[in-house]
Amino acid sequence: MTRNIIVLGAGMVGVSVAWHLVRRGHDVTLVDRREPGLETSFGNAGIIQREAVRPYAFPRDVGTLLRVLPNRKVDIRYRPTGMMNAAGPLLNYWLNSSGKRYERIVNEWASLIMRCQDAHAPMIEAAGAEALVRKGGWLELYRTRKEFEERQEMARENHERFGVEYEVLDAEALYAKEPYLGKGLIGAIHWTQPWMVSDPGGLVQAYARSFVEQGGRVMQASVEDVLQVEGGWRVKTSEGALEADEVVVALGPWAGEQLARLGTKVPLFVKRGYHMHYSAEEGAKLNHWVMDAEKGFLLEPMRAGIRLTTGAELADLDSPPQYKQLAAAEKVARKLFPLGKRRDGQPWKGARPCLPDMKPVIGPAPDKAGLWLAFGHGHQGFTLGPATGELLAQMMDGEEPAVDMAPFRVDRF
């Protein structure tokens, strides 16, 4: 039976939810204050990460914590106020990052990651977006033997448990693939399964166009209030009120604020990130997406230039940007690859919506019939948006989802 559904949030997750619902014959309106794909989904590394079967754990060893403490590293920085305001969720994040807790989380998380490409593929085809997607994987670079060998051991385990495919490259093989990389690298892990996207925001926009072509509507407006009314829901926006049978909250880092107004508290915090595009010095070419694993940044040859994406900044969602982390990453990146001039007028800043058990919320809101949730994907909203849309649409239509969704319910908190 056709239902009237409003999806709030037009990032990869929200667009994917809307796409799957309209494909099932529902009357769907997608609402966001900006055009699709211009927030968090715009600024990421553009990798559909089939290999990412382990969510990012909070550092547990004393050496790493002491290394981070001076707040001058490339991979992670923090604002004291942001740390204080998220103290509770961060403590639980730390507790969940080792032992049996973490192993349980890995199994649950991997059940989503393993579906990512099968979920993206029909959307890419329907959107005619094949030109944006490149297959063949990416390279994780290493300088020290100990780190490299530990990562190889993890790769072997992930292959056995979750079917992750990879190739170990020694220095000679690495430089054969990437001859313009700087000296001092001892090898790399070539993750061969992932798909790379040359314009992440462009892929979200292509999915949104496919959604519209199937009969969906996109409304650019700010959400002012969400109210449960007799028979359904009313969404008040800057462009007027909308009525619906059901509402999906897919607002990424802004989901917590909206749910708090509805009486549902979630321990959401953000990891912010920055990017900048560069030209390459004359004659230099970067053939693959590459990650400097021991420094904590990525370089990606995209449509707009070579994108440098930073690691994480623990800060409040709306605190002013601070570009020192990007500057530190750029300094190291110029030694790794001959970057040319900056191409953007100013750095891009975004925020990854995170939860203390590293898993997203996907499913119904308790005690609020017709309210559905899809947010909190951390670093992997771009990877997991289509799988989330598929699974949530199955749940909303009363079907048995392809994955056990109990671990992703909001009432686990």
SEVEXZA-573387 format. One record per residue: x, y, z of N, C-alpha, C in turn. Coordinates in steps of 0.001 Angstrom, whole numbers, plus 524288, in hexadecimal, padded with zeros to 5 digits. Layout:
N
XYZXYZXYZ...
REM end
This chain:
413
8034A7FB52800008000080000800008036D804E08000080252808847FC818055080D5B7FC268047C810AF800F9808C8812B6803248087981631807A280B5D81B3A80666809DB81F558090480C5B8247380870810B3824CD80C7F8158A8255680AB181A108252380E3681D87829DF80D3A81F4C82C608116E8230C830A88112B8284682EB58133F82C6482F998104E831B682E4E812058349283365813148368083400817D383953838BA8196183F30837BD818F9841BD83AB5815918475E83A2C814D7848AD837FE80F7D84BA483AFC80C6784CCE8397980705852908385D8062B85504835E480A1385A34833B98093E859B782E50806DD85DFB82B66806BB85DDF8263580469859D7822BA807068596B822F280C36855BF81F8E80EF78501C8211180DAC84EC78260A80E3C8496F827B880D41847C1826DF807A684B2382834803E9849DD8276E7FE648490C821A07FD4884C4E81E497FF9184BC8818A97FEA7846BA81684800F68454E8184A8059784052816AF807E283BD5818528045083BE381D3B802AD837B981F3B7FF4A8377C81C2D7FA2883C0181AFF7F7E983C4D8181F7F2F4839B0812C37F37883AE980FFD7F7A3838A180ACC7F85E832BF80B157F9708310F80EFC7FC4382B7980F697FD6D8284E810C97F89582A3E814687F5678274A815CC7F0AD82753811407ECD782B7180E427ECD082BC8809B17E961827B68059C7EADF8262D805A27EFC582229802007F19F81CA1804217F0DD81C42808A57EE6B8171980AB67ED23814DB80E9A7F0F6817FB8106C7F4B581605814287F88381675819C27F6778135D81D247F8C48135F822B97F77681746825567FB2681BCE826E27F92282036828677FC7F821F782DF37FB4D822AA830FF7FF82824E38363F7FF1E829EF836658024D82E138382D7FFDC833388389D802588342A83E59803A68353483F7C808A08359F844E780A7883B03845E180CB583D7584A2B80B038427784BD080D3184318851A580C46845EB8543680FC0846C2859D580F2984A6C85B0A80A9C84D7385719808DE850F4857BB8047384F94853BE80041851D2854687FBAC8510E8509B7F7918538484B677F925851BE847147F6CD853EB841F77F845859D4841B67F79685C5083F147FB61861D383DDD7FAF68659A8423C7FC16863E2846777FEA48675984AEC7FF798695A84B798050D867ED847D88087F869EE8481380DDA86E19843D780E9786D7F8407E812758718583CA0813B5872DB8392D80F0986EEC837BC80BF386FDA8344A8077D87357836C480360873B383BDA80352876C283E9A7FF5E87C9D83E158005187E3083DF080543883A583EDE80681886F083A36807D4884D88358180758887C1830E98091E88BC582F258051B88E3582ABD8062B8925F828C2802C389049826167FDE188B32825397FD92888EE8230F7F8D788A3081D567F7F288A6F81A467FC2688B78814AC7FB97886C68119F7FD99884E180DF87FA80880E180A3E7FC38883EF805AB7FE7F8844480582803AB888558029280664886A87FD13807F6886C67F985804408857C7F40B805738894C7F1AF8096688E0B7F3D2809AF891F07F1A480D4F891377F379812EE88DE67F763813DB88D947F9F68190088A027F6FA81CB788B607F20D81DB3888107EEA8820DE888D77EF82826B488C897F2CD8282388D657F41082DA788CB07F9EF82E5F888EB7FB958318D88844801338326888CED8037E8354288DA3808A2834B18921180B468372A8918980B1C83D15895398088983F9C8952B8081B8454F8981080CB0847C38969880E0184C85899578120384F8589EA380FC4851268A2E0812B1850998A7FC810A88523F8A7ED80EF9857EF8AA2C80A77858F08AA348086585E478AFAA8084D860AE8B3B8807E585D758B8F08076185FAF8BAF980CAF861778BDFD80C98865A48BFE981161868198C35C8147C864568C681811BF861458C9FC8147485DA98C70C817E0859D08C2D8815CF8579F8BFB9818D9853E58BD1D81D6E856918BAFA81C8985B378B857820C385E078BC2C8252385F5A8C0E8823C3860F28C4D1827BE862258C68282AA685D3D8C6A4827D3858E08C81882A4A853F18C40F82E5E8524B8BF1182D37853488BAD4830BF851B98BA6E835738555E8BBD8834B685A458BAED838A285E4C8BCE883E1B85CFB8C18183ED085AA48C3428442C8596E8BFEC846F58555E8BC8484414852A68B8C38466B84F008BB6D848F484A4E8BF708465B848538C22984868843BC8C2A38445983F668BFE883FE083FEA8C07E83BB283C1C8BCFF83C8E837598BE63839E38332B8BB6E83A5682E518B65D8373C82E918B68883290830ED8B21382F05830878AD8C8307A834158AE9C83292838AC8AA60833F783C378ABC7838CF83F648A7FF83C4983FCC8A87C840E9843148A37F841828463A8A3B6844EF84A1189F198459A84D5889EB484B3084F3F899F884CCB8506489900851B38531F8976C8504D858B3899CF852A285CA68986A851418620C89297851B68632789011855D48612A88A7285660862278876A851FE85F86889008507E85ADB8866284C3485836886F78471B85B2988B988462785D4C88C7E841728606088919841728654D888BD845F0867D58859C8464D86C9987FD58458186B7687DF3847F18673F8785E8479B86608876C1842228645C87A7E83F13862658794E839BD860B687BCA835B98645687CDD837348693087FCB833C786CC187D2582E8586D888781082E7E86E66875448299686F438758E825F586A98873F3827B7865ED87472824578615587A068229D8603687DDD826178610A88344824A485FFC885368207E863CC88390820C3868B4884FA81CBC86C77882D48177486ACA87DE58175A8691D87B998126F8675D87E1A8108A8624787F9C8142985EF488274812D085A31887898100A85BA688A538121E85F7988F2C80FB28615088E2080A3B8638788A12809B48669D888CA804A6868F68874F8009C864DD884E78025B860A1883217FEC485C89887657FD4E858AB88C177FF6285955890177FEED85551893FB7FA8885629892C87F6D78598D8964A7F26285A3C893487EDC785C77895DC7E94885C76893BB7E4A485EEC88EDB7E28185C4288BA27DFD285F58886F67DD4885D44883057E13385B2F882C67E5C485DAA87F237E9C185BB48806F7EB2485610885677EC308551A886EE7EDD684FE4886317E96F84BF18876D7E4AB84D67886CD7E04D849C7881187DF828484D87D907E02884C07877FA7DFC484ABD8766F7E41B846F5878547E8D58480C8771C7ED46844A9879337EC5A83F2987DEB7EA2D83EB7880327E9228398F87CA17E5978366187AB47E162838C38774C7DDC5835E88724E7E0738341A8701B7E3B68377186B477E6688360286C497EA7A831C0870707ED6B83265871EB7F16982E90873127EEF082940876067EAAF8294B877827E82682465872C77E6308216386E8A7E4DD8241A869DB7E30F82158867B47E74081DB98689E7EC3381EFD867137F08581B8986B237F167817408701A7F1BF818D1874407F2E381512874507EEE4810A6873637EA00811DE873A37E5E880DE586F6A7E66F809C486B747E9B180ABD867467EA95806F48681B7EF82803B386C3C7F274804C386C817F7C8802B786C977F8017FCC086FAD7F4BF7FA428700C7F51F7F49286B4C7F2EA7F1D3869157EEBC7F3F0864467ECA77F1AB85FDB7F0A47F207860037F3FE7F5F985BF87F8017F68885D0A7FCB87F30D862067FE347F2788634C802A17EF0B8625E801527E9478637F7FC7D7E7B0863977FB247E21F85E857FC7B7DF3B859DF7FAEA7E12D8551D7FC427DE3E853FD8021B7DE2C855AD804E37E22B854E480A8B7E23F8587C80D367DE4A85D5780B637DDF4860F580D857DA1285EC880CB77D49485CCD808077D39785AAA806D37CE6A855D980A247CD388524080A757D0FB84D7280D787D01884EA18133D7CF49852B08152B7D1F28541381AB77D18E8578F81BE07CCDD85956817CF7CA1785CF1818A57C5C6861FD81B267C787863DE8198F7CC238685881C287CE9586D5A818FC7CE2686D9C815617CA7687235812057CA0487741815207C932876E6819927C68887B9D81CA47C56C87E1981EDA7CA5987B2681F317CE9387D3E821457D3788801381D277D6B287F598182E7D55388121813E57D8A688598810F67D602889BE8103E7D8F888E5180D707D71188F5A808D37DAA988FF7804477D85C890F97FF997DB6C896D57FE6D7DB6A8987D7FB3D7DF1089DFE7F9D47DF408A0AB7FAD77E46589DF87FD6C7E80E8A00F7FDDB7ED508A3B2802767EE368A5BF802B87F2FB8A912807087F49D8ADAE804E87F7C98B172808607F8CE8B661806C87FB378B6FD8091F800A78B87C805D9804618B99780782809B98BF7E8072280A778C21080B9B80B288C7C080C0080AEC8CA4280B89810518CEE18090E8107B8D19D80857815728D75E809BD814ED8D97580BAE819638DEFF80D1D819C48E20E8098F81D688DF6B807248213F8E2298040F825368E0677FE60825088E4217FADE825E18E3277F543825608DF117F356829438DF637F50C82E1A8DBD17F31F8321B8D6257F466830B98D5187F94D82F5B8CFC07FADB82DFB8CDD47F7D6829378D13B7F7298256B8CFCB7F476820958CE6E7EEC0821AC8D1957EC2B824D48D09A7E6A5825F48CBAE7E5E9829378CAB67E96A82CE98C5ED7E909830088C1187E9B782C9D8C1667ED48828E58BCEE7EE258256D8BC197E975821CF8C0517E6F98201E8BFC47E24981CE78BD127DDEF81FE88BE597DD60824D88BBD57D960828138B5FD7DA73828898B49A7DF6C829458AF177E0DD829818AC657DFCB824498AF0A7E0E8820088ACD37DFF481ADB8ABCA7DA2481A078AF6E7D6D681BB58AEAD7D12E81B2D8A9DF7CF6181E368A9427D163822EB8A4B67CFEB8261689FA47D1D58239089FA97D69E8218A89AF77D8B381F14899987D5BE81A1689D887D3D78176589C8C7D09E812C7899D37CB8C8145089BCC7C91381867899987C41681A15894177C4B081C3C8932E7C8D581F3A88E1D7C97D821D188A037CC0C81E5B88BB77CFD981B31887E87D31F8187D888B67D3808129488C447D06D8107B88CFD7D06180ADE88F867D53B808A18928C7D80280BCA895467DCAD809E8899D07DB078066B89A2D7DD6B801CB89E517DC1B7FE118A2897E05F7FE1E8A7717DEAA7FDC48ABBC7E26B7FDF88B09A7E0117FB898B46C7E3667FA9E8B9807E1CA7F8A48BDA67E4C77FBA88C1BF7E2247FD518C6177E4AD800058CA297E6407FBF68CB977EB407FBFC8CF787ED477F8548D4807EE877FB438D8E57ECA57F9508DDD57EE6D7FB758DF267F3B67F8FF8E3887F5F27FA7B8E4CE7FB3A7F8A18E5357FB697F2AE8E7937F76C7F0628E8387F76E7EAB28E2F17F75D7E7F18DF637F40C7E9C58DA3B7F3B37E75A8D7177F8AF7E8308D7AA7FB0E7ECD08D4E87FFEA7EDF48D6B3804437EA4D8DBC4804F77E9D98DDB9809417E6968DCC5808467E0C58DC068035B7DF518DA87802397D9EF8D50C804367D8D48D1A3803E57DCBF8CC4C805DE7DC248CC0780BCA7DCCA8CF4A80DDE7E0418CF1F8137A7E17B8D4AC815B07E17D8D6DB816AB7DCE58DC588183F7DC9B8DD8381DA97DEBF8D982820EB7DF9D8DA7C8263C7E1738DA12826C77E7628D921822877EA1D8D90E822D37EFCF8DE92823BC7F1E08DEEB8267A7F6448E3F1827A97F89F8E6B3822CD7FAA78EBAD8235C7FBA08EEDC81F077FD858ED8781DB38032F8EF3381904804D18EEAC8177480A458EA3E813BC80B588E6F9812858077B8E2B780ED2808468E4C880945807958E323805C480B088E50B8006380AAE8E1227FCCB8080B8DC687FEA5807338D8747FB6A804B48D3077FD81805AB8CF327FA76803FB8C9C17FC15804808C63C7F7568046D8C1947F80A806828BD667F43E805BE8B9C97F678801948B9127F3707FD858B57C7F4F57F9578B0417F2517FA6D8AC857F5587FC4E8A73A7F35B7FD218A4987F3447F7C88A3B37EEB07F5B38A23B7EE2F7F03689C657EE7A7EF328991D7EDD87F329893767EDC77F252890E37F3237F20C8928B7F7017F50088F987FBE77F54A88EFC7FE8F7EFF588ADB801C37EFA1889DD805137EB1B88AF880AAD7ECAE88D5F80D9B7E93888EB28130C7EA3188B34816967E6E2889C181AF37E9218861C81E917E697888DA823CD7E5DE8890A8259C7E10B88C0A82A507DFC68894982F597E15C8845782F0B7E2C18814F833967E48087D1C8319E7E83987E578311B7ED5287A9582ED97F1018755E831C27F1248758F836F57F16B870B9839ED7F15386DC68391A7EC44870A9838947E7F386E38837A07E2EB86B5A832747E2B486D6B82E6B7E55986AB3829697E56F86594829E27E877865A382C967ECE3860D082D6A7EFD385CDB830637EC7E85EAA834517E9B185B2C837517E64D858F5833F37E1EC85C20830677DFC585A2E82CDB7DBBF855FE829437DDF6856CD8274D7E2B7852CF824157E53A84DCF827407E62184E7082C2F7E7A1849DC82F7F7E88E846D68306E7E3798499F831317DF24846F3831D77DA15843F882CE17D8A5846548285B7D9B0843AB8236A7D8AD83EC3822F47DC0183F09824B07E0D483A80824C97E4518361E828257E2008377082CBC7E0188338D8303C7DDC38314782DD77D8CD8349282B707D59F832B6829017D0C582EC2824AE7D1D382F0B822597D67682B5881E307D7E0826778204C7DA918260F8256F7DAE48215A827C97DD1A8220982A5C7E25D826C082A4A7E48E827AF82CD57E98E82810832B77E90582791835707ED61827E283B267ED7F82C3183CCB7F13E82F2B840BF7EFAC83326843157F300831628488D7F47783167849C77F97E82FD384EE77FB7083469851497FE5E83656855B27FC8A83A988585C7FF358384885C2B8031B838B385ACC808198365A85DF180C41838B085C4F81175838C385FE28152983A7B85EAF81A748360785C3381D808374385831820878335A8559E823CD832DF858AD828E582E3885A98829F982D4E85DB882EAC82B0585A928331D827D68569E831DA8257F8536B835F78235484E748338A8233184A4F836AB820E5845578351F81D01843DB83958818188432B837E8813EB8425983BAF810D783D6E83A6380FC483A5183E6080C48835E283DA7806B2837C583E3680388836B583A4F7FE198386D83A3F7FAA4833AF839597F59D8347D839E47F1FA8302B839257F27A82E038339B7F39B82913833487F3FB8268C82E317F93B826EE82B997FD078297F82E1C80215829D282B88805A482E0082DB680826830F982A3B80C29834B682BC480BB4839C3828A880D3E83E0C82B3A80D848431C828A48131F845258293181561846B7824D781A9C848FF824C781A1984EAF8233681B8C8522D826CA81B75857C1825A3820C3859518236F820B285BD781EF28258585D7B81C6F8254C8634B81B29829B7865608198F829FC86ADE81801826CD86BFC813188253D867E181054822228687580B9081C8D8669780C4781AEA865C5811238159C86409812298157585EC5814D1810CA85D1E8165081016858388192E80EE3853BD81575810CE84F17816E980FCF84A52813F880D338465A81790809A1843558156F8070E83F2681857808DC839EB816258096B836148198880B30830F6817B58094B82CAE81B5F8091B827F08193D807EC8236581C8280C9D821FC81FE481149822AA81DA98160C821278206C81A628250E81F4381E258254C822D6822A7828C38223D82795825A38236582BA58268A8203E830CA824418212C83493828A48228B8373082833826FE83B3382BF1828918407A829D1826E0842B482C46822DC847D582ABF820D184B3682FA48207B84BA38325A824CD84E0E8378582502853CD8376C826918562F832DA8268685BC08329C827B085D138351D82CE4860F08389D82D048629883AF1831FC85E7D83E688348385A6883FD2831A98563684310833D6851A083FD5835DB851FF83AAF8358084DA9837598371E84C9D837B483CF4850C2838148401B8500B83836845C384CD883CD48478A84DD4841568453E84AE984609846AF8451F8457284564843EE8434C840C783E7E8429E83F3E83BBD83EA6842BD83E5883A58843F083BE7836588472F83B1F8383384CC983EA883B7A84EB683E0583D8E85400838E68409A854768377F84370850528328B846568506282DD9842A58506F82EAD83DE684E9582A7E839FE84E9482A9A8368A8537582E27837BE8571E82E5C834E485C04831B38300285BE8834D982F52857CB8384982AC68576683DE882C9E85797840C382AFA85B9B8463482C9585C24849C88285B859F384D9E82A09856F28518F8266D854EE856F5828AB8561C85ABC8254F8577785FFA82735858E58635082852854128617B82BCA850BF8642582CF584BD786887830E084CC986D0382FEC84A6087145833B784A588738F833C2844D2876EA8376F843BE878EC837DF83E6487EDB8379283E46880C783581839F788646835EE8388E886738395A833AD888B083DDE83433888DA8416982FC288D858402382C4588D33842008276C8917184123823B8891B98458E81FCB8962E845FE81D2B8972584A348196D89945847E18145A8987384AC58100F89B248494580B4089C9384E11808148A04984D2E804848A21685122800D18A3B484E527FBD98A2DB850DF7F7538A49984EB67F2568A98F851847F07E8ACE684E8C7EDC28B1E0850927EBE38B2BC84EDC7E6398B5CD851DD7E37D8B7F2850067DE8C8BCA384C917DFCB8BE98849DA7DBD48C37F846F57DC628C7BF84A037D9988CC7D849AC7DB9D8D0CD84C317D8E58D159849D07D3798D36984CC97CFEB8D39384B467CA6D8D5F6845D67C9AB8D309842807C6FE8D4EB83D417C5D08D390839287C9DA8D22E83ABD7CE938D0FB836FA7D2B78CB5E835087D22C8CA91830227D3758C55A82DCC7D32C8C48B82A1E7D7BB8C00182A827DA1B8BE76826E47DE3F8BA7A823227DBE88BBBE81E247DBD78B87E81A4A7D92B8B446817EB7DC958B51D817DB7E1B48B180815587E55A8B0208191A7E9C48ABCC817FA7EC5A8AABF81A4F7F16F8AECF817FF7F5288B16981B407F8498B56A8194E7FBDA8B48F81B908014F8B59E81850805278B556819F980A9E8BAB68197080D148BC9481D9B80F6C8C15581D67812858BFC481B55817E38C0238162D818868BDD9813A081D198C04881553822388C54D816A08222A8C7EE817EA8270E8C7B581DBC8284A8C5D4820DC824AE8C51382672825A58BF50827D4826278BBE482528823318B655825DC823F88B3BD829BF8205D8B4CB8298981B478B20182CB6817748B1BF829A18125B8AE6382B6D80EC48ADD9828E9809B68AE9C82CD9805568B08582AE4800EE8B0B882DD67FC0D8AD8B82AD77F8038AA1982DB57F52F8A69F82B2E7F17B8A67B82E487EC658A7BA82BC77E7FC8A77B82E847E2F58A1D782F037E11589F80833867E203899FC834597E0D889944838247DC5389463838D67DAC58931D83C727D68D89517841F47D7AA8948F8439B7DC7C895E4848F97DDE889BB2849BC7DEEA89ECB8458E7DE988A452845C77DFC88A5B68417F7E39E8AA67841A87E5A38ABF583DD37E9978A9ED83FB07EED98A65883CB67F0FB8A3E983E217F5FB8A72B83C0A7FA7A8A86783F647FE258AAD283DE8803178A69A83E0C8073F8A58683994809B18A1B78395980DED8A48783826813048A30783AF1817168A59883A5E81C288A33D835E181F3F8A5AD834CD823AF8A384831278276F89F0E833B182A7289E9E8328382F6989A2E8343B8328B89BA1838C783615897D383C46836CC898348406D83AAD8938F83FE683E59894A783EE78434D8908083E898473388F308440A8490488AA4845E8847688891084B46848868832C84B9584850880FD84FC984A6187B66850AD849F2879EC851718443C8753384FE2842E48736B8501683D7F873FA8558083B1C872818598383E028724485EC783BCE876C78624E83D6C87AC88602583FDC87F2A8637D84150882098654583C6588476869DF83C888870386BF8837D488B3A8684D835C188C2C86869830AB890418650D82E7A895A18668E8307E898F8862B3830C489E5F86396832428A1BE8606E82E788A4CC8632482B4F8A748860A5826D28ACCF85EA0827E38AE6D85E8D82CD18B3BC85CC882DFB8B4898570982CA88B07F853E082D728B0F784E5182C338B1C884D90826538AED885066823348AF888501A81D908B4F9851FB81BFC8B6CB8563981E578BC008584181D0E8C03C8544281E688BF928519C822DB8C36584DA3824648C3498490A8209A8BE958477D81EF78BE2B8433781B338C083844C2815F58BF9B8499A814528C1BC84B6280F528C7B184B5580F5A8C9F984CD8813B58CFAD84CF38141E8D1F384782813438CF8784393815AC8D16883E35815098D01883C3380F968CB6C83D9580DA48C9B683BAA8088F8CD4983D8C8042C8CF6484239804B28D2E384441800988D7FA84129800548D95F83E9E804998DDF083B2F804878DC9C835D78023B8D79D83468802A28D5E982F62800918D50082F927FAB28D2DF834037F8CF8D1948348C7F3478D24983A447F1B58D43083B5D7ECEE8D52C840C67EB548D02D843D47EA228CD988457D7EE4D8C8E7848AB7EDB18CA5684E107EBA88C6E28502F7E8708C791855837E68C8C4758595F7E9CE8C20B85D297E73E8BF31861467E9FC8B9E585F587EBEB8B7FD861F17F0038B2A1861047F1C38AECB862DF7ED978AA9985FE17ECEB8A6BB8613D7E8FC8A1BE863977EB388A0C9862DA7F04289BF9864D37F2A789CFD86A0C7F54D8990186D557F551899918725F7F7E189A74871E77FDB0897E986E1E80029898B386D0F805B3897C386745806BB899E68652980AEE8992185F9D80C0C8936B85E5680D20891F78599D80BC288CC4857A380D1388CF08554681287888A4855DE81565888268539581AA588305850A881B008832984C0281D4987E658490181E2A87EC0845FF8233B87A84843318248587A518405F8297A8780083AF7828AC87A998371582ADF878B5831B782A97875698308F82F708709C82EB582EC486D4182D8F8334D86EAC82850835C2870398285783AAB87247823A583D3786F24822478421186F1C81D3A8434E86CA581B388480887095817F184B0A86FF68177B850338742081529853638750B80F578528A8716B80C9E84FF88727E8071E84EC2873E680666849008750B80AC7846538772880ABF841008735B808C183CE286E76807C283E4686A8C805C783AA18666F809FC839AB8641580A0D8351285FEA80DD38341A85AD680C45836C58574280FE6836E2851DB80ED98385C84EC180E198335284C498099D832CC848F68087682E498442C8059A8304E83F928080082FD983AD78055983191836C980914833B6832CB807018365182E8280A478384582FF780D2D83D3B82D7A811A883E0B82DED8146884305829FF81206846CB82BA88109784B6A8280380E1D84F1C823AF811D5850C081EF680FB28512981A6C8129F8531E818E08172C84F9B81A988171A84AB68191D81B4184705817EE818B3841CC81340816C28414C811BC813E983C988128081752837CA8151D81524833EC815E3817F482F0A81AC781B4682ED781DEF81B5283304822DD81E2E832FD8275381A428328A82A9F81B0D82E9C82EE88177982D7E8341181A6882D8D838528179A82ECB83D6481A1882FA9841A38178782C5E8451581ACD82A5384980818DB8273784DE981CDF8278D8517081C2D82B52855B281FF282C10859F281D6F82F6E85E568203282FF88627181E6E833858664881AA68310E8675281B2782BFC86AAA8177A829368707D818B5829BF871DA81CB282CAF8775E81DE882D8587A2481F2C8287187E7B81C6F82781881A181D4C822D387F4681AD081DF087B09817D381E7C8795B8148281A24873D58159681832871E881A4F818D786CCB81B8B816A386CBD81B20810BA870F381CC380E388715181C75808868714A816C4806C087413813758097D8743C80DE58083D86F0B80B3F8094C86C9A80C7D80DB4868288097080FA0862CF80BD080E69862938106180BF485D81812B780AD5859D280F22807DF85B6380CF480362857CE80996800808561C804B08037C859AC802258064F858297FD988096A854467FF2480DA18552B803AB8101285183805A5813FE84C2B806938119884C098090D80D058471180A0E80A6B844288051480928846EA8012F8073E8447B7FC31805F2842317F98E80AC28454A7F94F80EF2843967F69D813AE83F237F9808166283F807FEB9816A483B55801AA8192E836478013B816158368F8015D810F1831DC800CF80DBD82F507FB7F80EA1832767F76A80F358304C7F2458106782D667F2608159D82FBA7F4D28198882D3C7F52981EA68282D7F84B81E5B828577FCB381B9E823B88001581B4F81F317FD768187A820617F9DA814F581C457F6FF8123181AD07F1E2814DC81CBD7F11A819A381B397EC8881CAE81DBD7E77A81AED822037E7D7817FA824BD7E3308162F829187E1B281A0182AC37DCDA8199D82F3E7DB2081CB4834237DD4781A228370B7E0AC81CC383BB27E2EB81A3D83FDF7DED48194F843397DFEC8158E847487DC3C8140884B7C7DB928183584BA67DF1E81BFD84F7E7DEFF8203E84C8E7DF798256684E8F7DCF88297F84C4E7DDA782EB884D087E35883054848BF7E632830E8849067EBCA831F68489A7ED23837BE8480B7E93D83B14847A67EA56840B584C4F7ED63842C8851317EC448410C855A37EF3284327855AF7F4FB841B18523E7F69983E268525C7FC0483C3E84DB37FF3583E2484A997FD04841B78461E7FFD9843CC847E98045184761844EF80877847758466880CEE84AAD845C780BB885076842288083F851DE84140807438576F8459D803F7859DA849A98029A856EF84E408000E8595B85108803BD85D198500D808C785C978527580C948600E84F3A80D80864FA
REM end
